[in-house]
Amino acid sequence: PDVACPAGASTDGAAHDESALETALKADGASLSDGVRFGLMGNSLSERGITATRDMAENELLISIPYHAWGTAGDGTRTPTGAKMIQAHRDKRLTAREFSDLDYLALWILESDQTTPYITSLPSLADLSHVPVFWSDSDRAHLEGTDLYNELDGRLRDYEESYSTIISVAGPTFAESVTLERWSWAKA
């Protein structure tokens, strides 16, 4: 099935090179409504999305992307590290809770061809410096005592635990090629 994004909805993570991503999506069978473009949102230097360049009718189809053109958790299970993680599940060395669909999607991002239009369209780590999971400890300390701080603390623990899980299954070569910071970027 295809997924459609109706007027008023937005998708996050459109392209640094909007034309390359749009061309690749169209080659995979995607369709974009006249008056829709990928790009930076507003005055932001890092927030990407789909922008309407004209008034859109209610329920107008803006973009349709065939399922085969998606990047999914299933794609992550077919990466070299993903295959090791699946085998660990089968061998009962790992539970589903220890490694989630989001983790497999992050593996797909990290172990895909890094020159594809989708991967190159993702924001860089520097582009995400405004996101609290990438703040310094001293900046995060300003949130202490808030629900956001507790949520952020849980998210950071999840990133560290899933990263440790991968290393325990895939071995230290994963840590040599992917740092915790890069793993956190892929999960973000």
N, C-alpha and C positions, 0 to 999 in steps of 0.2 A: 504493500500500500504506500501511497505517497502521503506526505505531510504538507499541509497547506498552512500558510501564515496569513490570516485575514487582516484587513485594514484595522489599524489600532494596535495590533500586536507587534512585538519587536523580537528580533533575535540578536543574541550577543555574539561578538567575536568575528565580525566581518573583516574585510581584508586590509592589509597594508597596501597591497597592490590589488585594488578592487577589480580592475579589468582582468587580471590573471585568474582570480577566483571565479568571477562571473563567467569567463570563457570556459573554464574547466567544468563548472556546474552545467552550463548549457550543453557542452560536449557529452556529459553524462545523462542528458535528457531533462534537465531542470528547465523550468520556464519562469521568467520574471515579467511581471506586469509592466506595461509602458509607464514610466514615471517612478520606477523604483530603482534605487542604486545602493550599492554597498559603500560604506565609508565611515569616516570619523563622525561622531555624534556631536552636534553643536560646536562649541569652541574647544572641545576636548582634544588633547593630543594623543589619547590612548583608548578611549571608549569607542568601540566600533559597533555597527549595527546596520540595519536596513532603514533607509530613509526614503520617504515619499517626496517626490519633487513636484507633485501636483495634488490637488484635493482628490481623495479616494472615496468611492462610493461605499456605503455600509455593506459589509460582507464581501467586498470585492477581493478576489484572489490576488494576492501580491506575489507570492512565490510558491512554487511547487517543486519539491526535490524528490526524485525517485529513491526508494529505499536502498537500492544497490549503491547509491552515491553517498550514503551516510557513513560516518565513522561510528562504530558501535562497540560495546563491550565485547561482543562476539569477535570483532576484528582483533581486539586485544588478546583474546585467548589463542589466536593463531600466530602471535609473535613468538620469537624464541623463548623469552622469559615467561610469557603467558602460557605456553605449552608446558613448561616446568611447573607452573602454579596449578594448572589443571591436573597434571599427574599427581601432585601432592594432595589435591582433593580426592582423587580416586584412591590413593594409597591411605587415605584417612589421616594424613599428617597435617591437614589443614581443614578448617570449617569454612562455610560460606561467609560467616561473620568476620573471619580473619582476613578475608580478601573479597572485596565487593565489586560490583559492576563498574563503579567509578574507578576503582583501581585498575581494572582491565582496560577501561577507556584511556586512562593515563598511560598505560603500557603501550597502547596503540599509538598515542601521540608521540611518545619517546622513541619507539622502535620502528616507526614508519619512515619512509623516504622523506628526509627533512627538507627536500626541495619542492615537494608538491605544493600547489597553490593553497590548499587548505592549511597545511602546517605552516607555511610562510606567512599566512594571514593572521596567525595567532599573535596576540600581544606579547612582547618580550617581557622578561622579568623586570626590566627597568620601567616599562610601561605600566606595570602593576604596583609601583611603589606606594600608591595611594590606598591599596587594599590592606586592611589591618593584619592579615596573616604574614605580610612581608615587612611590617614595621619592625623597628628595633625594639628590644626589651624596654628601653627607657620610654619610647613613645607609647608602647602598649600599656605601660604602667599607668598612664593617664586614664585608662579605662577601668582600673581596679575598682571593685565594688559595684560594677554594673552587670546587667545580664549579658551585654555584648562581650565583656571581658571573659565571663564564664564560657560562653559559646565559642569564643576565639581560642581559649585554652583547650577546650575539647577538640576543636578542629586541628590544632597544632599537634596534640597528642595522637590523634588519628593519623595524621601525616607521618609522624615518627614511627608509630606502631606498624603501619602498612609497609613502610620502607624497611623496617627491621625484618618483617615477615618475608619480604622478597629476598633479602640478603640471606636469611636462614634457609630458604629453599633454593634459590638460584646461585648462591655462592658469592664470594667477594668480588668477582668480576663485574657484577652489576654495580656495586658501589664504586668501582674504579671508573665506570663510564657514566654513571648517573649519581650526582650528589643529592643529598636530602633537599637542598634548595631547588634543584631542577625538578625533582620528584614533586615537591610542593607546587611548583609552577604548573606542572602538567595536571595535577589534581584540581588546581584553582580554576 
